[in-house]
Amino acid sequence: QVQLVESGGGLVQAGGSLRLSCAASGRLFASYAMSWYRQAPGKERELVATISITGGSTDYADSVKGRFTISRQNAKKTVYLQMNSLKLEDTAVYYCMRRVGSYWGQGTQVTVSS
């Protein structure tokens, strides 16, 4: 059974930074690409970033390019999302996701204040 547990969310002022973590349980973490999604109130869930198995390839939504960085440590079964220069519109619940098998974490709230 795969479980994904996010942490690191919170309240931050615009322009600030946060680092989200997603710890995975189960086997074969290093065999799957991982993604971060987010869902703002009243909006659909959107893909924020994806990282390949080795971490050598990443992809980002246009809205976060140059500000967010996705990374992973396979030995720790953890994927990260470093968020810099946060904007009000980054406020959302952020979810970790493994597409193969469609596994989701419970989400962590990020609130950016002015």
SEDOTOR-8934 format. One record per residue: residue number from 0; residue in one letter; x, y negated, z negated of N, C-alpha, C, CB in turn. Coordinates in steps of 0.001 Angstrom, whole numbers, plus 500000, padded with zeros to 6 digits. Each point is the difference from the previous one (the first is absolute). Glycine has a CB too. Layout:
N
  num  residu    n.xx    n.yy    n.zz   ca.xx   ca.yy   ca.zz    c.xx    c.yy    c.zz   cb.xx   cb.yy   cb.zz
  NUM       a       X       Y       Z       X       Y       Z       X       Y       Z       X       Y       Z
...
//
This chain:
114
  num  residu    n.xx    n.yy    n.zz   ca.xx   ca.yy   ca.zz    c.xx    c.yy    c.zz   cb.xx   cb.yy   cb.zz
    0       q  500841  501191  500000  499159  498809  500000  500879  498756  500000  498168  501240  498780
    1       v  501494  497806  502054  500763  498762  500112  499271  498903  499251  500945  500701  502232
    2       q  499788  498605  496936  499469  498808  499340  500921  498832  500271  498918  501393  498206
    3       l  500486  497457  502039  500740  498767  500224  499568  498991  498942  500195  500454  502503
    4       v  500771  498989  496792  499691  499069  498918  500744  498696  500234  499627  501908  498387
    5       e  499608  497021  501854  500598  498692  500228  500191  499259  498680  498941  499914  502276
    6       s  502038  499203  497714  500233  499119  498863  500699  498742  500500  500147  501969  498395
    7       g  499908  497030  500716  500731  498786  500326  499150  498812  500402  501783  501473  500673
    8       g  496917  498739  499454  499141  498874  500336  499876  499032  498838  498751  501457  501579
    9       g  500620  497403  498692  499811  499010  498950  499635  498652  500566  501606  501230  498592
   10       l  498504  497774  500554  499687  498619  500359  501305  499248  500236  497846  500059  498652
   11       v  502238  499266  502476  501221  499264  500329  499612  498707  500706  501346  502150  500187
   12       q  499475  496843  499651  499740  498726  500676  500424  500088  501468  500323  498751  497821
   13       a  499031  500452  502981  500368  499925  501406  501485  499677  500130  497662  499266  500602
   14       g  502994  501438  500312  501432  499836  500172  500824  500978  499190  499565  497642  500450
   15       g  499784  503048  498638  500697  500949  499145  500170  501366  500648  499096  498784  498053
   16       s  501402  502156  501150  500301  501340  500494  499455  501064  499061  502048  499113  501115
   17       l  497661  502033  499458  499644  501193  499247  500568  501209  500724  497889  498913  499102
   18       r  502390  502124  500138  500386  501263  500605  499035  501089  499558  502415  499281  500070
   19       l  496927  501313  500887  499100  501107  499721  500753  501321  500150  498016  498637  500788
   20       s  501586  502322  498392  500558  501340  500077  498870  501004  500183  501960  499324  498554
   21       c  498353  501751  502117  499043  501097  500163  500749  501295  499728  498600  498708  501713
   22       a  501055  501925  497189  500637  501253  499623  499131  501163  500464  501106  498901  498006
   23       a  499521  502042  502654  499271  501148  500542  500321  501261  499229  500007  498936  502246
   24       s  498991  501893  497603  500220  501331  499445  499832  501004  501127  499186  499300  497689
   25       g  501182  501914  502056  499871  501016  501040  501296  500176  500767  497583  499462  500188
   26       r  502421  501542  500647  501190  500334  500739  500072  499249  501312  499985  502225  498934
   27       l  501174  497782  501653  500217  499543  501373  499745  498517  500210  499386  502255  500711
   28       f  500817  496933  498263  499839  498553  500176  500853  499510  501155  499519  499737  497555
   29       a  501701  500767  502531  500947  499526  501007  499622  500429  501411  501762  500070  498266
   30       s  497179  500680  501892  499601  500493  501317  498918  499166  500662  500610  502241  499224
   31       y  498973  496685  500108  498864  499237  500519  500273  498506  500018  498492  501773  499156
   32       a  501005  497595  501899  499987  498552  500018  499002  499499  498951  500639  499970  502465
   33       m  499617  498850  497038  499144  499412  498970  499608  498588  500405  501104  501404  498222
   34       s  497758  498174  501285  499487  498670  500349  499461  499273  498779  499446  500839  502281
   35       w  500498  497856  497850  499274  499147  499061  498847  499345  500754  502097  499575  498601
   36       y  496750  500435  500782  498829  499309  500498  499555  498990  498948  499304  502012  501394
   37       r  499825  497090  499008  499393  499089  499030  498563  499702  500407  502254  498986  499481
   38       q  496972  500656  499509  498607  499643  500237  499645  498799  499157  499415  502382  500534
   39       a  500273  496540  500138  499572  498774  499317  498484  500033  499823  501954  498694  500976
   40       p  497527  500558  498071  498553  499984  499768  499232  499629  501261  500424  499395  497620
   41       g  498602  501416  502718  499159  499718  501154  500637  500303  501338  498965  498288  498638
   42       k  502222  502293  501335  500695  500291  501261  500273  501491  500126  501048  497719  499966
   43       e  499242  502702  501252  500352  501393  500225  501432  500257  499550  498393  500115  501931
   44       r  501855  501139  497759  501349  500397  499627  500904  499862  501218  499122  501591  498228
   45       e  502070  497864  501564  500912  499801  501114  501366  500602  499706  498771  497916  500607
   46       l  501880  502540  500451  501334  500564  499891  501007  498863  499826  499335  502001  501420
   47       v  501497  498127  497573  501001  498967  499707  501372  500414  500530  498702  499320  497950
   48       a  501718  501900  501730  501341  500435  500390  500064  501515  500004  501007  497901  499048
   49       t  499883  502620  501785  500240  501439  500093  501492  500244  500053  497807  500368  501187
   50       i  502612  500736  498190  501402  500364  500021  500128  501457  500423  500527  498307  498195
   51       s  500504  501962  502599  500207  501349  500505  500560  500911  498914  500377  499067  502292
   52       i  499790  502179  498054  500448  501015  499043  501333  499629  499367  498783  501727  501316
   53       t  502155  497843  499483  501331  499670  499480  500115  498555  499562  500932  501733  501478
   54       g  498083  497474  498866  500076  498576  499696  500681  499197  501099  500050  500598  497604
   55       g  500356  500074  503442  500722  499320  501058  499134  499175  500932  501605  501810  499856
   56       s  497105  498411  500060  499071  499255  500844  498869  499451  499156  500578  501435  501973
   57       t  499134  497303  498202  498911  499356  499272  499150  499178  500966  501402  499926  497896
   58       d  497395  499824  501692  499089  499203  500819  499121  499175  499064  500010  501735  501878
   59       y  499677  497050  498557  499255  499087  499143  498862  499321  500742  502064  499636  498681
   60       a  496911  500020  500567  498963  499141  500535  500602  498629  500277  498194  501269  498749
   61       d  501316  498077  502274  500536  498681  500351  499896  499016  498839  499373  500425  502375
   62       s  499601  499729  496827  499748  499061  498914  501040  500067  498886  497602  500184  500541
   63       v  503175  500905  499396  500969  500153  498915  501434  500108  500496  498228  501108  498685
   64       k  501972  498912  502617  501355  500129  500550  500890  498873  499504  499074  501133  502034
   65       g  502129  499245  497557  500947  499025  499498  499840  499671  498535  500048  499098  502243
   66       r  498854  501369  497149  499755  499733  498575  499972  501274  499171  498717  497981  500654
   67       f  500786  503098  499916  499882  501270  499286  501022  500992  500534  497550  499581  499596
   68       t  502915  501293  499516  500926  501050  500389  499557  501315  499381  501885  498337  500193
   69       i  497926  502673  500638  499672  501332  499512  501280  500830  499952  497644  499850  500949
   70       s  502490  500959  498006  501170  500856  499870  499583  501256  499243  501589  498004  500027
   71       r  499302  502965  499921  499702  501230  499300  501254  500608  499430  498058  500372  501485
   72       q  501753  500380  497437  501043  500804  499406  499465  501422  499914  500965  498028  498681
   73       n  499444  502808  502246  499450  501354  500055  500354  500820  498764  500145  499889  502478
   74       a  501021  499885  496974  500407  500750  498810  499076  499700  498821  502378  499968  500808
   75       k  497049  498839  499176  499088  499611  498926  498539  500137  500419  501742  498431  499150
   76       k  498034  502008  502079  498638  500139  500530  499222  498697  499832  500036  502459  499463
   77       t  500596  496462  500880  499410  498684  499788  500148  499139  501250  500501  500167  497543
   78       v  498438  499106  502757  500045  499005  501065  499710  498639  499382  499268  501696  501761
   79       y  501377  497282  498765  499906  498658  499431  499476  499009  501036  501893  500534  498437
   80       l  497568  498380  501038  499644  498872  500853  500471  498736  499288  497976  501221  501010
   81       q  503102  498207  499505  500502  498736  499480  499266  498872  500705  502276  501004  499488
   82       m  497056  498156  499749  499202  498917  500559  500570  498667  499554  497951  501461  500025
   83       n  502523  497770  500910  500570  498677  499730  499149  498914  500645  502302  501002  499870
   84       s  497911  497790  499686  499280  498841  500558  498502  500266  500069  502033  499391  501334
   85       l  497432  501075  497571  498594  500390  499984  499080  498810  500242  500575  501849  498433
   86       k  498349  498445  502273  499015  498982  500348  498659  500366  499367  501206  499493  502178
   87       l  497915  499523  497722  498678  500253  499441  499304  501139  500734  499843  497597  499324
   88       e  500331  502451  501988  499318  501015  500808  500577  501408  499846  499479  498197  501598
   89       d  501578  501934  497622  500524  501336  499697  499242  500650  498844  502250  499270  500822
   90       t  496877  499981  498541  499207  500554  498903  499150  501156  500501  499959  497760  498865
   91       a  500200  503401  500497  499303  501209  500435  500344  501141  499047  500035  499229  502421
   92       v  499259  501859  497739  500406  501258  499377  500909  500707  500999  497842  500192  498605
   93       y  503319  500209  500927  500985  500642  500873  500000  501508  499719  501432  497880  500063
   94       y  498547  502880  501019  499931  501451  499916  501184  500645  500709  497506  499861  499888
   95       c  502964  501178  499487  501010  500857  500602  499259  501123  500730  501745  499447  498185
   96       m  498832  500993  502947  499271  500983  500782  500938  500913  500765  498118  498400  500192
   97       r  501545  502893  499789  500676  500954  500847  499004  500477  501042  501575  500709  498136
   98       r  498727  498949  503130  499033  500271  501059  499755  501491  500191  500719  497900  501109
   99       v  500316  502898  498834  499821  501447  500153  499295  500517  498759  502076  500217  501459
  100       g  496740  500258  498738  499192  500449  498873  499104  498909  499446  501784  501608  499466
  101       s  498425  497139  500985  499192  498855  499576  499941  499873  498481  498649  500247  502078
  102       y  502521  499595  497320  500080  499818  498550  500134  498512  499692  501063  502288  499707
  103       w  498152  497267  499293  500005  498594  499584  500268  499902  498516  498399  499413  501831
  104       g  502256  499521  497783  500114  499685  498588  498764  499264  499524  502486  499906  500208
  105       q  497501  499737  498522  498835  499338  499425  500013  498496  500226  499909  501792  498300
  106       g  501222  497689  502106  500128  498581  500295  500530  499190  498835  498154  500263  501585
  107       t  502480  498637  498736  500480  499053  498992  499649  498593  500464  501895  501555  499300
  108       q  497582  497655  499776  499517  498662  500347  501153  499001  500056  497791  500531  498931
  109       v  502250  498721  502136  500934  498881  500134  499174  498736  500157  501807  501462  501060
  110       t  498422  497590  498050  499284  498731  500058  501009  498867  500085  498063  500956  498683
  111       v  501806  498240  502357  500893  498867  500206  499227  498724  499710  501354  501264  501738
  112       s  499166  497934  497351  499317  498780  499596  500743  498771  500524  499129  501166  497947
  113       s  500131  497750  502127  500607  498757  500503  500630  499208  498883  498332  499934  501830
//
